[in-house]
């Protein structure tokens, strides 16, 4: 079973692109990525902790309308 791991910002952006997101684009405080008519904020920290990754992935799941498991996330 795959486990959640800390992730660099650059790798997070690469994985979102693999899921079909466009960007990142500059916002007022944070950059964001676009999926259809939805925006996903990309926090500015250089590395994301496990709780932060899980929170961001839950937001991505809500935007995409499907679940993304730890194994699928690691394979992206």
N, CA, C and O atoms as a GROMACS GRO file, in nm:
protein
  304
    1UNK      N    1   0.084  -0.118   0.000
    1UNK     CA    2   0.000   0.000   0.000
    1UNK      C    3   0.088   0.124   0.000
    1UNK      O    4   0.184   0.133   0.078
    2UNK      N    5   0.058   0.218  -0.085
    2UNK     CA    6   0.135   0.342  -0.095
    2UNK      C    7   0.105   0.433   0.024
    2UNK      O    8  -0.006   0.435   0.077
    3UNK      N    9   0.206   0.507   0.064
    3UNK     CA   10   0.190   0.600   0.175
    3UNK      C   11   0.207   0.742   0.123
    3UNK      O   12   0.276   0.766   0.024
    4UNK      N   13   0.143   0.836   0.190
    4UNK     CA   14   0.158   0.977   0.154
    4UNK      C   15   0.295   1.024   0.199
    4UNK      O   16   0.341   0.986   0.307
    5UNK      N   17   0.360   1.107   0.118
    5UNK     CA   18   0.494   1.157   0.150
    5UNK      C   19   0.499   1.307   0.125
    5UNK      O   20   0.422   1.359   0.044
    6UNK      N   21   0.590   1.378   0.194
    6UNK     CA   22   0.608   1.520   0.163
    6UNK      C   23   0.648   1.536   0.016
    6UNK      O   24   0.702   1.444  -0.045
    7UNK      N   25   0.619   1.653  -0.039
    7UNK     CA   26   0.637   1.672  -0.182
    7UNK      C   27   0.686   1.814  -0.210
    7UNK      O   28   0.641   1.909  -0.147
    8UNK      N   29   0.777   1.827  -0.305
    8UNK     CA   30   0.824   1.958  -0.348
    8UNK      C   31   0.716   2.026  -0.432
    8UNK      O   32   0.636   1.959  -0.496
    9UNK      N   33   0.715   2.156  -0.430
    9UNK     CA   34   0.616   2.235  -0.504
    9UNK      C   35   0.621   2.203  -0.653
    9UNK      O   36   0.516   2.186  -0.716
   10UNK      N   37   0.740   2.196  -0.710
   10UNK     CA   38   0.757   2.168  -0.853
   10UNK      C   39   0.695   2.033  -0.890
   10UNK      O   40   0.634   2.020  -0.996
   11UNK      N   41   0.712   1.933  -0.803
   11UNK     CA   42   0.656   1.799  -0.828
   11UNK      C   43   0.503   1.802  -0.818
   11UNK      O   44   0.435   1.734  -0.895
   12UNK      N   45   0.449   1.880  -0.724
   12UNK     CA   46   0.304   1.893  -0.711
   12UNK      C   47   0.245   1.952  -0.839
   12UNK      O   48   0.144   1.903  -0.888
   13UNK      N   49   0.308   2.055  -0.893
   13UNK     CA   50   0.262   2.117  -1.017
   13UNK      C   51   0.269   2.017  -1.132
   13UNK      O   52   0.178   2.011  -1.214
   14UNK      N   53   0.376   1.939  -1.139
   14UNK     CA   54   0.391   1.839  -1.245
   14UNK      C   55   0.278   1.736  -1.238
   14UNK      O   56   0.224   1.696  -1.341
   15UNK      N   57   0.242   1.693  -1.119
   15UNK     CA   58   0.136   1.594  -1.102
   15UNK      C   59  -0.001   1.651  -1.138
   15UNK      O   60  -0.084   1.582  -1.196
   16UNK      N   61  -0.024   1.778  -1.104
   16UNK     CA   62  -0.151   1.839  -1.143
   16UNK      C   63  -0.161   1.848  -1.296
   16UNK      O   64  -0.268   1.827  -1.352
   17UNK      N   65  -0.051   1.880  -1.361
   17UNK     CA   66  -0.052   1.883  -1.508
   17UNK      C   67  -0.083   1.744  -1.565
   17UNK      O   68  -0.154   1.732  -1.665
   18UNK      N   69  -0.031   1.640  -1.501
   18UNK     CA   70  -0.058   1.504  -1.546
   18UNK      C   71  -0.207   1.470  -1.532
   18UNK      O   72  -0.258   1.386  -1.606
   19UNK      N   73  -0.275   1.535  -1.438
   19UNK     CA   74  -0.419   1.514  -1.418
   19UNK      C   75  -0.504   1.600  -1.511
   19UNK      O   76  -0.627   1.586  -1.512
   20UNK      N   77  -0.441   1.689  -1.588
   20UNK     CA   78  -0.516   1.769  -1.683
   20UNK      C   79  -0.531   1.916  -1.647
   20UNK      O   80  -0.606   1.988  -1.714
   21UNK      N   81  -0.463   1.962  -1.544
   21UNK     CA   82  -0.469   2.103  -1.506
   21UNK      C   83  -0.376   2.184  -1.596
   21UNK      O   84  -0.275   2.133  -1.644
   22UNK      N   85  -0.412   2.311  -1.617
   22UNK     CA   86  -0.328   2.404  -1.693
   22UNK      C   87  -0.268   2.506  -1.597
   22UNK      O   88  -0.328   2.539  -1.495
   23UNK      N   89  -0.150   2.556  -1.631
   23UNK     CA   90  -0.088   2.660  -1.548
   23UNK      C   91   0.047   2.616  -1.499
   23UNK      O   92   0.104   2.521  -1.554
   24UNK      N   93   0.100   2.678  -1.400
   24UNK     CA   94   0.040   2.774  -1.307
   24UNK      C   95   0.035   2.916  -1.364
   24UNK      O   96   0.119   2.957  -1.444
   25UNK      N   97  -0.066   2.989  -1.319
   25UNK     CA   98  -0.085   3.128  -1.354
   25UNK      C   99  -0.068   3.212  -1.229
   25UNK      O  100  -0.093   3.165  -1.118
   26UNK      N  101  -0.025   3.337  -1.247
   26UNK     CA  102  -0.006   3.426  -1.133
   26UNK      C  103  -0.138   3.481  -1.085
   26UNK      O  104  -0.222   3.526  -1.163
   27UNK      N  105  -0.154   3.476  -0.952
   27UNK     CA  106  -0.272   3.534  -0.888
   27UNK      C  107  -0.231   3.653  -0.804
   27UNK      O  108  -0.122   3.707  -0.824
   28UNK      N  109  -0.315   3.694  -0.712
   28UNK     CA  110  -0.280   3.808  -0.628
   28UNK      C  111  -0.181   3.769  -0.519
   28UNK      O  112  -0.082   3.840  -0.498
   29UNK      N  113  -0.206   3.660  -0.451
   29UNK     CA  114  -0.115   3.615  -0.344
   29UNK      C  115  -0.047   3.483  -0.377
   29UNK      O  116   0.067   3.460  -0.337
   30UNK      N  117  -0.116   3.397  -0.448
   30UNK     CA  118  -0.064   3.265  -0.482
   30UNK      C  119  -0.084   3.240  -0.630
   30UNK      O  120  -0.169   3.301  -0.695
   31UNK      N  121  -0.004   3.148  -0.681
   31UNK     CA  122  -0.029   3.102  -0.816
   31UNK      C  123  -0.145   3.003  -0.811
   31UNK      O  124  -0.178   2.951  -0.705
   32UNK      N  125  -0.206   2.978  -0.927
   32UNK     CA  126  -0.315   2.883  -0.933
   32UNK      C  127  -0.308   2.806  -1.063
   32UNK      O  128  -0.243   2.848  -1.159
   33UNK      N  129  -0.376   2.691  -1.064
   33UNK     CA  130  -0.387   2.609  -1.184
   33UNK      C  131  -0.535   2.594  -1.216
   33UNK      O  132  -0.620   2.602  -1.127
   34UNK      N  133  -0.566   2.572  -1.342
   34UNK     CA  134  -0.703   2.570  -1.389
   34UNK      C  135  -0.740   2.433  -1.445
   34UNK      O  136  -0.662   2.371  -1.518
   35UNK      N  137  -0.860   2.387  -1.409
   35UNK     CA  138  -0.918   2.264  -1.463
   35UNK      C  139  -1.061   2.298  -1.504
   35UNK      O  140  -1.149   2.310  -1.419
   36UNK      N  141  -1.083   2.315  -1.633
   36UNK     CA  142  -1.214   2.360  -1.679
   36UNK      C  143  -1.240   2.500  -1.627
   36UNK      O  144  -1.161   2.591  -1.653
   37UNK      N  145  -1.350   2.518  -1.555
   37UNK     CA  146  -1.384   2.649  -1.498
   37UNK      C  147  -1.339   2.661  -1.353
   37UNK      O  148  -1.372   2.760  -1.287
   38UNK      N  149  -1.265   2.563  -1.302
   38UNK     CA  150  -1.224   2.560  -1.160
   38UNK      C  151  -1.078   2.600  -1.145
   38UNK      O  152  -0.995   2.576  -1.232
   39UNK      N  153  -1.048   2.662  -1.031
   39UNK     CA  154  -0.911   2.701  -0.998
   39UNK      C  155  -0.863   2.624  -0.876
   39UNK      O  156  -0.939   2.602  -0.781
   40UNK      N  157  -0.737   2.583  -0.880
   40UNK     CA  158  -0.674   2.520  -0.764
   40UNK      C  159  -0.555   2.607  -0.724
   40UNK      O  160  -0.462   2.625  -0.802
   41UNK      N  161  -0.558   2.660  -0.604
   41UNK     CA  162  -0.449   2.742  -0.553
   41UNK      C  163  -0.325   2.655  -0.532
   41UNK      O  164  -0.335   2.542  -0.486
   42UNK      N  165  -0.209   2.710  -0.567
   42UNK     CA  166  -0.082   2.642  -0.546
   42UNK      C  167  -0.005   2.724  -0.442
   42UNK      O  168   0.048   2.830  -0.475
   43UNK      N  169   0.002   2.677  -0.317
   43UNK     CA  170   0.072   2.752  -0.212
   43UNK      C  171   0.218   2.778  -0.248
   43UNK      O  172   0.278   2.704  -0.326
   44UNK      N  173   0.274   2.882  -0.190
   44UNK     CA  174   0.407   2.928  -0.226
   44UNK      C  175   0.522   2.854  -0.155
   44UNK      O  176   0.638   2.872  -0.193
   45UNK      N  177   0.493   2.771  -0.054
   45UNK     CA  178   0.604   2.705   0.015
   45UNK      C  179   0.680   2.612  -0.080
   45UNK      O  180   0.622   2.558  -0.174
   46UNK      N  181   0.809   2.594  -0.054
   46UNK     CA  182   0.894   2.512  -0.140
   46UNK      C  183   0.862   2.364  -0.127
   46UNK      O  184   0.877   2.289  -0.224
   47UNK      N  185   0.817   2.320  -0.008
   47UNK     CA  186   0.784   2.179   0.013
   47UNK      C  187   0.655   2.172   0.093
   47UNK      O  188   0.631   2.251   0.184
   48UNK      N  189   0.571   2.075   0.057
   48UNK     CA  190   0.442   2.056   0.123
   48UNK      C  191   0.448   1.937   0.217
   48UNK      O  192   0.503   1.832   0.182
   49UNK      N  193   0.392   1.954   0.337
   49UNK     CA  194   0.386   1.846   0.435
   49UNK      C  195   0.276   1.747   0.395
   49UNK      O  196   0.195   1.775   0.307
   50UNK      N  197   0.274   1.632   0.461
   50UNK     CA  198   0.173   1.529   0.432
   50UNK      C  199   0.032   1.583   0.457
   50UNK      O  200  -0.054   1.564   0.371
   51UNK      N  201   0.003   1.648   0.571
   51UNK     CA  202  -0.133   1.700   0.590
   51UNK      C  203  -0.171   1.802   0.482
   51UNK      O  204  -0.286   1.806   0.438
   52UNK      N  205  -0.077   1.885   0.441
   52UNK     CA  206  -0.106   1.984   0.338
   52UNK      C  207  -0.132   1.917   0.204
   52UNK      O  208  -0.224   1.957   0.132
   53UNK      N  209  -0.053   1.815   0.170
   53UNK     CA  210  -0.074   1.740   0.045
   53UNK      C  211  -0.213   1.676   0.046
   53UNK      O  212  -0.285   1.683  -0.054
   54UNK      N  213  -0.250   1.615   0.156
   54UNK     CA  214  -0.381   1.549   0.164
   54UNK      C  215  -0.494   1.649   0.149
   54UNK      O  216  -0.595   1.620   0.084
   55UNK      N  217  -0.480   1.767   0.208
   55UNK     CA  218  -0.581   1.871   0.196
   55UNK      C  219  -0.592   1.917   0.050
   55UNK      O  220  -0.702   1.932  -0.002
   56UNK      N  221  -0.479   1.939  -0.016
   56UNK     CA  222  -0.478   1.984  -0.155
   56UNK      C  223  -0.536   1.876  -0.247
   56UNK      O  224  -0.609   1.908  -0.341
   57UNK      N  225  -0.504   1.750  -0.222
   57UNK     CA  226  -0.556   1.642  -0.304
   57UNK      C  227  -0.708   1.630  -0.286
   57UNK      O  228  -0.778   1.601  -0.383
   58UNK      N  229  -0.758   1.651  -0.166
   58UNK     CA  230  -0.904   1.650  -0.144
   58UNK      C  231  -0.971   1.761  -0.226
   58UNK      O  232  -1.079   1.740  -0.281
   59UNK      N  233  -0.908   1.878  -0.233
   59UNK     CA  234  -0.961   1.987  -0.314
   59UNK      C  235  -0.960   1.949  -0.462
   59UNK      O  236  -1.056   1.977  -0.534
   60UNK      N  237  -0.853   1.884  -0.508
   60UNK     CA  238  -0.843   1.839  -0.647
   60UNK      C  239  -0.951   1.735  -0.676
   60UNK      O  240  -1.012   1.736  -0.782
   61UNK      N  241  -0.973   1.644  -0.581
   61UNK     CA  242  -1.079   1.543  -0.597
   61UNK      C  243  -1.215   1.608  -0.615
   61UNK      O  244  -1.294   1.564  -0.698
   62UNK      N  245  -1.243   1.713  -0.538
   62UNK     CA  246  -1.371   1.783  -0.548
   62UNK      C  247  -1.384   1.851  -0.684
   62UNK      O  248  -1.493   1.852  -0.743
   63UNK      N  249  -1.276   1.907  -0.734
   63UNK     CA  250  -1.278   1.973  -0.865
   63UNK      C  251  -1.301   1.870  -0.975
   63UNK      O  252  -1.380   1.893  -1.067
   64UNK      N  253  -1.231   1.757  -0.967
   64UNK     CA  254  -1.238   1.656  -1.073
   64UNK      C  255  -1.360   1.566  -1.060
   64UNK      O  256  -1.403   1.505  -1.158
   65UNK      N  257  -1.416   1.557  -0.940
   65UNK     CA  258  -1.533   1.474  -0.919
   65UNK      C  259  -1.503   1.326  -0.907
   65UNK      O  260  -1.589   1.242  -0.935
   66UNK      N  261  -1.381   1.293  -0.865
   66UNK     CA  262  -1.344   1.152  -0.845
   66UNK      C  263  -1.234   1.143  -0.740
   66UNK      O  264  -1.166   1.241  -0.709
   67UNK      N  265  -1.219   1.022  -0.685
   67UNK     CA  266  -1.118   0.996  -0.582
   67UNK      C  267  -0.981   0.977  -0.645
   67UNK      O  268  -0.968   0.925  -0.756
   68UNK      N  269  -0.878   1.020  -0.572
   68UNK     CA  270  -0.739   0.997  -0.611
   68UNK      C  271  -0.672   0.933  -0.490
   68UNK      O  272  -0.651   0.998  -0.388
   69UNK      N  273  -0.638   0.807  -0.502
   69UNK     CA  274  -0.574   0.736  -0.392
   69UNK      C  275  -0.426   0.765  -0.384
   69UNK      O  276  -0.367   0.822  -0.476
   70UNK      N  277  -0.365   0.726  -0.273
   70UNK     CA  278  -0.222   0.748  -0.253
   70UNK      C  279  -0.140   0.677  -0.361
   70UNK      O  280  -0.040   0.731  -0.408
   71UNK      N  281  -0.183   0.557  -0.399
   71UNK     CA  282  -0.109   0.483  -0.501
   71UNK      C  283  -0.114   0.554  -0.636
   71UNK      O  284  -0.011   0.569  -0.702
   72UNK      N  285  -0.233   0.600  -0.676
   72UNK     CA  286  -0.246   0.673  -0.803
   72UNK      C  287  -0.164   0.802  -0.797
   72UNK      O  288  -0.098   0.837  -0.895
   73UNK      N  289  -0.169   0.872  -0.684
   73UNK     CA  290  -0.096   0.997  -0.669
   73UNK      C  291   0.054   0.975  -0.685
   73UNK      O  292   0.122   1.054  -0.750
   74UNK      N  293   0.107   0.868  -0.626
   74UNK     CA  294   0.250   0.838  -0.637
   74UNK      C  295   0.291   0.799  -0.778
   74UNK      O  296   0.406   0.821  -0.818
   75UNK      N  297   0.198   0.740  -0.855
   75UNK     CA  298   0.229   0.696  -0.991
   75UNK      C  299   0.225   0.808  -1.094
   75UNK      O  300   0.272   0.791  -1.206
   76UNK      N  301   0.169   0.923  -1.057
   76UNK     CA  302   0.161   1.035  -1.151
   76UNK      C  303   0.298   1.093  -1.179
   76UNK      O  304   0.310   1.188  -1.256
   0.00000   0.00000   0.00000
